[in-house]
């Protein structure tokens, strides 16, 4: 393996200090060989060093695990990707009758169901996913099923988990243990916070101001409602075991077949376009993001909790996977620098830069101006002096927690008629991207950023 571990370790140590991230554990799978390293501390207060056995929260990387378990159901003929959810959950109902009747597992897997995350408080008991199904009877549609992509942080994969529960007759946590973790020999991967070995667990950290530095997060876990979409914890080696399954047509490193080769092909080839293609990738598959790195197809799965961040990139053409788990962040520029140094050493394709602004499009500001949002999030697009501006309006309580203003204004730099760069308001942040699109009725209907979709609210 052409990875110079000592050099990478030294470089990561420098970057951790620069970005205020307490630790990073990195694993590389290349041509069947694994290299691992860990740098930094598990907790800034105890200063205990992180190791390659340190357990991190994987956040939404969990969705890929849940997708694998669901594809086992498909392999077994117990579920079909294109049958209505009602086939498996007869009580499934949302506010829109057509969506109630037509939403399928494929919609849920690739985030095109359009259902708002209006599931209330389902509690922390074992019936949490059953209660989520009951609680969404009045949930509105952000868009018609299949119309566009709009990331579902918790609800979509909770519905998939409930189908797994009904089909297997056991709770989702037990489904994951019995279908994936135990057969794959994963002793450090779990879906419940209570199952994590506290002596091995990294503590999450936040950076609210550059001068403050990383502080221990006041919220040590996500609610159980996020379980199927965000509550798996793991190590770099065991994340790479999942990567091996995806790269080796469904077979784990032990030789255990986890899903069929056809299931893996379906997971990677069934795709929907992502309106904002630049930050993560131009398409979303079943539990995976599809990236285009200089013409080479790369698959991604990421996750964040309140103080942890996880990244995994799969490069099938070079049989390579890279994962990084941190207890701080996320920062796009940190991940790009670390991964590109490793990828360069391996002689593989590297992560493309964001596009440059394009001054050529002549935009009619009136088609973009307006208010876009959903519960808890509001964006205002306005024009001034021939330029477009995006204002993020934060809930005052959230703004106080983050120690930021409750209105943050950015200039929008056009990349095309529908895509824009969003320069940071603070030098410690990264450039973001946004899509403002769907001019079917004259004015833009949706704003899409960070994979979330926000419908126009002002007509």
C-alpha positions, 0 to 999 in steps of 0.5 A: 500500500502506497500510504506513508502513515507517519507523514499522514499522521504528522499532517493530520496532527497539524490540521487538527490544531488548525481546525480545532478538531480534537481527534481523527481516526482514519482507515484506508482499504486499498487492494485488500490491505488496510492501513489505520491511524489515529491522532489527537484526543478522545476528550479535550478535558481528559486528554486521553489519546484516540486510538484506532480502537476508539469508537465514534458516532457515525451519524447519517452513515447509519443510513447505508447500514440500514439500506444494506439490511433492507436489501437483504429483505429484497433478496429474500423476497420479503420486500419490493423496492417499488411496492407501496409502503402500505403493502408492509405498513397498512396503517401508513398515512400522511396528509396527502392521499396520493402520497399515502398510496404511492410512496415506496421504499425506493422513494425512502432510500433515495430521499424522494418521498417529499414527506415533511419530518413532522413525526412529533415526539415518539419517545425513547421506548422500543416502539419509537418507529411504530409511533413515528408511523402513527404520528405522521398521519397529518404530515404535509408534503414538501413536494410530490413523491419522486418530484425532486430530491430532499434529504430526510434526516430521520423519518424516511429511514425510520419507516424502512426500519419499521418495515424491517421490524414488521417483517422480522418480528423484532426491534430494529436494533436487534434486526441490525445486530442479527442481520449485519453486525453479528454475521460480519463479526463486528464487535465494536459496532452498535446501534444503541448508545447504551451498548457503547463501551464508554472507555473506548468512546470518543466524546463529541465537541463543538466549536461555537467561536474560533477563539473558544476552541473545542468544547464538550458537546452538551448533547451527547447523543441523537434521539432514538428517532434518528436511530436507523438514520443516524445512531450507529457507532463504530470504528474505522476498521469496522466501517471499512468492513461495510466498505468491503461489502459495497466494493466486493459485490456483497461479501464481507472481509471474512468471506461472509455474503451479506447481500447479493451482488445484484443488491449491490448493483441496485444500490449503486445504479438506482439513482435520482439527480441531486439539485445541488450537485457540487457539495456532495454529488450529482446523484443519490443512490440507495443509501449512497451518494454518487460523486463524479471525480474528474469523470470517475464514479465515486460513492460516498456516505457521510454523517454528523451528530452534535459533536461527531463527524464521519466520512466514507468514500468508495472508489470502485475503479481502484478498489479503494475506500477511505474513512475518517471519523472525528469528534469535532467538525465537520469542515469540508476543507479539512476532509478535502485536504486529508483525503486528497493527500492520501489519494495522491499517495495512492495514485488515485483520482482526487476530490474535485474543487468547487466550480468557479463563479461564472459572470456570464449568466444574465439573471432576472432577480425577480425569478429567484427573490422570495422566502423559502423554508420548512419548519425550523429553517427559513431562507430569504433571497433578495436582490440589491445592486444587480446581485442576489443575496441569501439570508439564513434566518435562525431560530433565536434559541438556536442562534443563542446556542451557536453564539451567532446572529439570528440573521446571516447574509451571504452574497450568491455567486452564480455558477449557472442559472440555477446553481450558486456559491455561498461564500462564508460570512466567517473566515473559519467556515467553508464555502457552501453551494445552493440550487434555486430551481424549478421555474415551471410556473415562472418563479423558482419553486425550491431552494436546495442546500446541504441536501435539504429542500426548501419550498417557496413559502410566499406563493 
